[in-house]
Amino acid sequence: MGNVRVSHPARASIRATVVAVIALLAASVPAIAHAAPRASDFDFSPYRSVNADDYRSVAYVDNGRHYFTAGGWRCQIGPQANAMACRGRPATAPPGTIGVAVSGESQGPYWVRKGTSFQLGPVSGYRPRVLPVGSRITVANVTCAAPRAGVVACRNWNRGFLLSRAGHRFLYPAGDTAHSANPKRHPQPARQ
């Protein structure tokens, strides 16, 4: 086969058709209400690691969970692998929210609402230690970090959340429906 030459008017027509198809597709897709978070929000490699044993409640009723506070958020990891939760309500959470949880690799993050039986915090009276800003804790396939004052972020292999008083960002696999929604726009957590 030889080279095919396309005349200038034909190229212009093809280009116009491609632009029209892209515009049509863009117009037919609804507004993105579940925008994906930036991957860098969940890269905890720059943070100092802490000894996770210092954050573990040994009380039987706490079922092996690890607890910490970070920037006003009260968080836990466990009791099973890949599970994490934090108590608190960012401005972008729905009414009645008391926290957020990921129960494992297959579902979440979900908002935890008032009146739920979900355990958010120690039952034993254990007093969680502060996770210092710029540090991270890793337990049972979960890593949580305190990137800045007033901000906490947690993730397992493919799910996670970032919380600040101003807003939230949820991480979940592409095409997944087993989670609560991200805000339409991701407010930037306050930098201090």
C-alpha positions in Angstrom: 0.0 0.0 0.0 1.2 3.4 -0.8 1.0 6.6 1.2 -2.4 8.0 1.4 -2.6 11.8 1.1 -5.5 13.6 2.5 -6.3 17.0 1.2 -6.4 20.1 3.4 -10.2 20.4 3.3 -10.5 16.7 4.2 -8.2 17.0 7.2 -10.1 20.0 8.4 -13.4 18.0 8.1 -11.9 15.1 10.0 -10.6 17.4 12.7 -14.0 19.1 13.0 -15.7 15.8 13.3 -13.3 14.6 16.1 -13.8 17.9 18.0 -17.6 17.6 17.6 -17.6 14.0 18.9 -15.4 14.9 21.9 -17.7 17.9 22.7 -20.8 15.6 22.3 -19.3 13.0 24.7 -18.3 15.7 27.2 -21.8 17.2 27.1 -23.5 13.8 27.6 -21.4 12.9 30.7 -23.1 14.2 33.9 -21.1 16.6 36.1 -18.5 14.7 38.0 -19.7 14.6 41.6 -17.3 11.9 42.6 -14.0 13.4 41.5 -11.0 11.3 42.2 -8.5 12.5 44.7 -4.9 13.2 43.8 -2.6 10.2 44.3 -0.1 12.4 46.2 -2.7 12.9 48.9 -2.2 9.2 49.8 1.5 8.9 49.4 2.7 8.5 53.0 6.3 7.6 52.3 7.8 11.0 53.3 6.4 10.7 56.8 8.3 9.3 59.9 7.1 5.9 61.0 6.0 5.5 64.7 6.0 2.3 66.8 2.5 0.9 66.3 2.7 -1.0 69.6 2.6 2.4 71.4 -0.9 3.0 70.0 -2.5 -0.4 70.7 -5.1 -0.9 73.4 -4.5 -4.3 75.2 -8.0 -4.2 76.7 -10.1 -7.2 75.6 -13.2 -5.1 74.8 -11.1 -3.0 72.3 -10.5 -6.2 70.3 -6.9 -5.4 69.4 -7.5 -2.0 67.8 -4.9 0.7 67.6 -6.1 4.2 68.5 -4.6 7.7 67.9 -5.6 11.3 67.7 -4.4 13.6 65.0 -5.4 17.2 64.5 -8.6 16.8 66.5 -9.6 13.6 64.8 -9.9 10.4 66.9 -9.0 7.4 64.8 -8.6 3.7 65.0 -7.1 0.9 62.9 -8.5 -2.7 63.1 -9.7 -4.9 64.5 -9.4 -6.8 61.2 -6.9 -6.2 58.5 -7.6 -3.2 56.1 -10.1 -1.6 58.5 -9.9 2.0 59.7 -12.1 4.8 61.0 -12.0 8.3 62.3 -14.5 10.2 64.5 -15.2 13.8 63.5 -17.2 15.7 60.9 -15.7 17.7 58.0 -17.7 20.5 56.5 -18.5 18.4 53.4 -20.0 15.5 55.4 -23.8 15.0 55.3 -25.9 16.0 58.3 -25.9 13.5 61.2 -22.3 12.3 60.4 -20.1 11.4 63.3 -17.2 9.8 61.4 -16.0 7.8 58.5 -15.0 4.1 58.2 -13.5 1.6 55.8 -14.4 -1.9 56.8 -11.9 -3.7 54.5 -10.7 -4.0 51.0 -14.2 -4.4 49.4 -16.2 -1.5 50.8 -15.9 2.1 51.9 -15.1 4.7 52.8 -18.6 5.2 54.3 -20.0 7.9 56.5 -20.8 6.7 60.0 -24.0 8.3 61.3 -25.5 9.0 64.7 -27.4 6.0 66.1 -25.2 3.4 64.4 -23.8 0.4 66.3 -20.3 0.9 64.6 -17.7 1.3 67.3 -15.8 4.6 66.9 -13.2 4.8 69.7 -12.1 2.7 72.6 -14.8 1.0 74.8 -12.3 0.4 77.6 -11.5 4.0 78.4 -8.1 3.7 76.7 -6.6 7.2 76.1 -5.2 7.4 72.6 -1.8 9.0 72.0 -1.2 11.8 69.6 0.2 10.9 66.2 2.6 13.8 65.6 2.4 16.0 62.5 4.7 14.5 59.8 4.4 10.9 61.1 2.6 7.8 60.1 1.4 4.5 61.7 1.1 1.2 59.9 -0.9 -1.7 61.2 -2.6 -4.7 59.5 -2.4 -3.3 55.9 -3.5 0.2 56.9 -1.3 3.3 57.0 -2.5 6.5 58.6 -0.6 9.8 58.6 -0.8 13.3 60.1 0.4 15.4 57.1 -0.4 18.8 58.6 -2.1 20.3 61.6 -5.8 19.6 61.5 -5.5 16.9 58.8 -5.5 13.1 59.0 -5.3 10.6 56.1 -5.6 6.8 56.1 -5.5 4.2 53.4 -5.2 0.5 52.8 -4.3 -1.1 49.5 -7.0 0.6 47.4 -9.3 2.6 49.7 -8.8 5.6 52.0 -9.8 9.0 53.2 -8.3 12.4 53.9 -10.1 14.6 56.4 -9.8 18.2 57.4 -12.3 20.5 59.0 -12.8 22.1 55.6 -13.5 18.9 53.7 -12.8 15.4 52.7 -11.4 13.2 49.9 -12.2 9.5 49.5 -10.0 7.0 47.7 -11.6 3.9 46.1 -11.1 1.8 43.0 -12.2 3.2 39.6 -15.8 2.1 38.8 -16.5 1.1 42.4 -19.9 1.9 43.9 -19.5 0.6 47.4 -18.5 3.9 49.0 -19.8 7.3 50.0 -19.3 10.2 47.6 -16.5 12.7 47.3 -17.5 16.4 47.2 -18.0 17.9 43.8 -14.9 20.0 44.4 -12.0 19.0 46.7 -11.5 21.9 49.2 -7.9 22.3 50.1 -7.2 21.3 53.7 -6.1 24.4 55.7 -2.3 24.8 55.7 -0.9 25.9 58.9 
